[in-house]
């Protein structure tokens, strides 16, 4: 009988179920401020993830410009945080 740590067992369960994607979406929304900073989080109205694309909703023009300029950095930060290629594209709305 194989023995797993609690973390390994949870990861295995998430991998084998539909929950992993939902968990990642929820975790990204919860940790958005931690990943991107207070200013970005404060002015982000919503985050939507669909088919590997992250839609960032904001009505602050300078923030839109800054995020558009740094799309690759945003993707890199998020994917590094999750340890896999979770986000493939960022769209600023």
PyMOL commands that set and color helices and strands:
alter all, ss='L'
color gray80, all
select helices_A, chain A and resi 6-16+19-30+32-36+38-42+61-69+71-82
alter helices_A, ss='H'
color red, helices_A
select strands_A, chain A and resi 46-50+53-57+89-92
alter strands_A, ss='S'
color yellow, strands_A
deselect
rebuild
show_as cartoon
